[in-house]
Amino acid sequence: MNNRKPPALATWMLDHLRSRESNEALSGDLLEAFRTGRSAGWYWYQVIAAIAIAWGRNVWHHRVTLFFAVVWSVFSPAWLLLPVRFSLDSLVGDTSHIPWPWSFICAIVFGAVIAMLFIWLGVAVYSTLHLLAFGKLSFRSVRKGFLFGLLAYALAQACKFAISIHYPQQAGQAEHWGSLTMFGVSALLRFPYFIGTATTLWFLASRGKPEQVRAA
């Protein structure tokens, strides 16, 4: 019996970047074909194709939630100017007297709270619209949705910060109401809110339907 082992990284990607329900049959087919003489390059091609197809189907399945996340993120510059922001500012108070790095940590936590309030409000709006349109709503994992939404927002915010270092002129674009219509200029500002909202709704609305993909 041929005990050739396929590329470990490709196998890991196949196991972790697709739904588990659809992995067992495909993994078995690929392993059997690989041990009959297929090359490592063929195995990689099959894995990447399977992941691309699975993610393409997932994107299409979540097309409504992704579209809503795009529309909702458009209003994120205005959210930073609403009275709720200044009310929370007054509650937190001046942090300039707090020594570093605690002042920096407080600023990060405060910014995350403001962002997640916006994202959770978006979830509430989406839920209301969904109920009005379809009369039912079935969220699968609220805790996972909000947790991964927060993590996705944090990563997107870190990327935005890294990019804004090279483009500091964009830092002040959220300081006026005109940023609502400056889609090209303030796209970087909206990006973390889109990622956070889309990720939260992605996990909340996920139904876990297995994909049927066979090895070519």
N, C-alpha and C positions, 0 to 999 in steps of 0.2 A: 504493500500500500504506500502511495506517495504521501509523505508527511511534510511537503513544502509549506512554509508559512508565508502568507501574504504580507506586504508592508504593514508594520505595526501602526504607523501613524494613520494610514488610510483606513485601517480597520477601526481605529479609535474614532475617527471622524464619522464613519458610517454608523457607529453605535451611538454617538452622542449628538450628532447634528441632524438626525431624523427621528421621527416618533418611534418609540420602542416597539409598538404593535406591528409595524411594518418591516422591522429589521430582521427578524429571525429567518423568514423564508428567503429574503434577498441575500442575507449573509451566507446562508447555506449554499445557495445557488452559485454565488461568486466564489466561495471557497472550493466547491466541487470543480468548477470550471478552471480555477487557477491551478489546482492539483493535477488536472489533465494535460497541462502544458501551456496554459495561457501565461503571457508575460506580466511582469510587474507594471509596465506601462498600461497594458489593457486593464488591469485591476484598478489602477488609479483613475483611468478614464471612466470606468463603470461607477466608481464611488462618487466622483465629482458630478457625473451626470445624474445619479440618483439623488444626491443632495440638492442639486439645482432644480430638478423636477419637483421634489418635495417642498422646497421653499417657494417655488413658483406657485404651486397649488395653495400653499398656506397664505401667500400674499393675496391671491385671488379670493380665497375664502374670507379673508379679513379686509377686503377692499373697502367696505363701508366704514369700518372703524378707522382705517388708515386715512380715508378721505376726510372723515370728521376731525382726525388729529391735525391734518393739514390746515383745515379751516379754523379750528380752535386756536392753533398756535399763532395765527395771524393777529389775534387780539392780545398776545402776551405783552407787547410794549405798553399798551394802555393799562394793563393790570398793575404794572410797576408804578403807575401814576394815580391809581385810585386811592380814595381816602383810607381804605383798609390798610394799605401799606404804611401810611403815616400814623395810623392808630397803633399799629404793631410797633412802629418805631418808638412811639412815646411810651409804650408798655415796657419795651426792652431797655430804653434809656440810653444814655451816652456810655459807650464802651471804651472811650479813649483813655480812661484812667486804668483800664485793665491791662496788666503787663502781657507782653508777647511771650508765648504763642497763644495764650488764652483769648486775647482779643481777636486774633485771626480765626480761631476755632469758633468763637461766638458769631463772627460775621458769616462764616460758612454755614453754621447751623441756622442762623436767622434767614439767610438767603434760601436755604433748602426748604424751610417752613413756608416762606412766601411762595416758592415755586410749587410745592406740593399742594398748597391750598388751591392754586390755580388749576393744577392737574385734576385734583379731586372734584373741583367744581365742574370741570369738563366732563368727568365721569358721570356726575349727577345730571348734567344737561343731556348727555348721550342717552342715559338710562330713561329719562323722561321722554325724549323724542322716540326712542325705541318702543316704549310702552304705548305711546299715542299712535304709532304707526302699525304695530303688530299685536298689541294687546297682551304681550307676554315678554318675559325677560328671564334668561337662565345664565347667571354667572357661575362659572365653575370653581374658581379659586380666588376669592377676594384677597386673602392674605398674600398669596404668591404674586398676584397682580400688582398690589401696592408696593411690595418689597422690591420686585424687579423693576417697577416703574421708577422708584427712588434711585436704585443703582444705575439704571440707564440714564436718568437725568444727570446724576453725578458725573458719570463718564463723559457724557456729551458736554457738560459744563467745563470739565477739565480740558477737553479738546478745543472748545471755544476760547478758553483762556489762553491756551498755547498759541492758537492762531491769532488772537487779538494782540499778542505781544509784537507780532510782525506787522499788524495793521492797527496801530493805536488810534487812528482817526475815527474808527468805528465805535470807540468806547462811549462817546457822548451822544450817540444817535437816539438813545432811549430817554433823553432828558426833555423831550417835548412831544406833544400830541401828533405832530407831523410824521413821527416815525411809524404811525399806523399805515400810512400810504406809501412809505419808502420800502417797498418789498425787496428790491435788490440790495439796498444799503444795509437794512436791518435783518437780512436773512440769517446772518450769523447769530443775532440776538434771539431769534425765534427758534433756532435749531434745537437747543436743549429741551424747550417746552414741547416741541413736536415729538422728539424722541421719548420723553417721559410719558406724554399722553398716549402715544401709539403703543408703547410697551405695556403700559398698564391695561389698556383696553384689549391688547392682543391676548394677554394671559386671562383676563376676565372673560372674554368671549370665546376662548378656545374650546372646541368641542372634542378635540383628540381623535378625529376620524383618521383611520389608517389609510395610507396611500398604497396602491397596488403598483409596484414597479418591479419589473423583471429584468434580469440580466440579458443584454443583447448578445 
